[in-house]
Amino acid sequence: MVKRVKRVLVLGVAVLLASLIYAEGEQENGSVAPKESVTVREEKKSSPAVRENSERHSEVEHWAVKREGSKIGKSEKRNNIEKNNEHVKAANQKNLKDNKAKEVNNKNKSSKSNSSKPAPQKKVVKAIEHEQEGVSQYSGEVIKYIATTDGKVLKDKMSRQKHPIASLTKVMNILVALDQVDRGNAKLDDKVCFTSEIVNMGGSWLNAKAGDCYTLRDLLRAEIIYSANNAAYLVAYHIGHGNYDNFVKLMNEKAKELGMKDTHYYTPAGLPSSMTKKNMDISTAYDMYLLGKRAIRDERLRAWMKESELVLQNSEGEDVVYNNRNHLLDQFGIYGLKTGFHAQAGYNMIVSSKIGNLEIISVTLGNKTDSDRTEDQKKEFTQLEKRMIPVYKAGQEIGSKFKVKNAQQKEINGVLSSNVYQIDNTNYRFEVKDLQVTAEKQGISKGDVIGKLEVLSNDNKVVGTVDILAQNNYKQLSVFGRILRFVTFGMA
């Protein structure tokens, strides 16, 4: 009985093979005819000049035939026809020459017009700076809170002490605006126009004039990249429907939602009391950590904070370049977040960093100068790197094989995209997750993500992931190969 089943199976595969080969042959044979017919049609086509000359030639022949029916002698008929033929040939040659001359003239004209009108280049200018960053009036110690996003505290220095936060306020401004976008109350493509009151807000500003309009998206980018005060106020005006107090109320409600118990906002941008005639926006290093942790979860905001510069066109058609105020971008895995300053607050900063599997938020409040703020963060991250214990290295091959659908190889090797660490006594556990990817037309390329190394905390929560990448290139399985693998129950 088993032998009979095997025979039937082999016979079925053989029939499938024969039919596939026959179908491929038919397809190849069938594809020739259309190409030949196209060629014939193309050969039959003629240029306008040739058609015109042939039409004239037929008219002359018709005229000659009529003359043949008259009383003119045979020799005269022949002479007239020959003369007419000579006229037609001469006319044909003249028309061909004229057409060629026209083509040359047209080419020369087009090349001259193209060369004489070079594409206009936009003028690129650096943003005019209005921010006056002077000496800090804050005389206390620098306040700090550094922790991983899963809650591992790495440094805590007076983290619950209240302090003016200055432009760190703008992070909440952006989150509130994005909330309203997600609720359908606004769109990132909304065109928002400056009024004379808002455009000259003071401090760091988007170089604009009253009447200039920008998308809500670009205003939010101007806040996170360049800390533009007038952009922050215009966002508040737009989202608050012309009422700043309505917008600030939304900011305080969001702070409560995030558990920021020691935070209170009075303005949309964090400007000092001397400019706003309001109380200063107040928070703590710990609350700013909570704010930063929420901010990096928004993929839009996360992408904007990584940009090294913002380029926006002004009303004169110039491209204005606004440089990111975060001088630590691309160092120690740092990709964001926000700086802030006014005299009473000193120099504040939230930093977001990803080093391997570790995602870290570092907050410092009250540095004396801009350079002090930058150097302070560098020192902290240099010390943190010494505390990191490597578990796996980038490029290291993972022991298990990864399944791939519709590829010539059913299982492939994977390597880690980055280093994996423990820090201090974190005691992370690691699990490999196979994504079981499908090979598309181009197959699987070296470096494609085929799995994840999940980082688990002590209570089995996933606190981070590291990509596992294809080690080599792998081709897609052919249609015949897929059928064969199916009929052999995956043995082929």
PyMOL commands that set and color helices and strands:
alter all, ss='L'
color gray80, all
select helices_A, chain A and resi 2-30+32-44+48-68+74-116+166-182+196-199+216-226+229-239+244-257+273-276+285-295+299-305+370-387+479-487
alter helices_A, ss='H'
color red, helices_A
select strands_A, chain A and resi 124-126+143-148+153-157+163-164+191-193+213-215+282-283+309-313+319-323+334-342+346-355+358-367+388-392+402-403+411-412+414-416+420-423+429-434+449-456+462-470
alter strands_A, ss='S'
color yellow, strands_A
deselect
rebuild
show_as cartoon
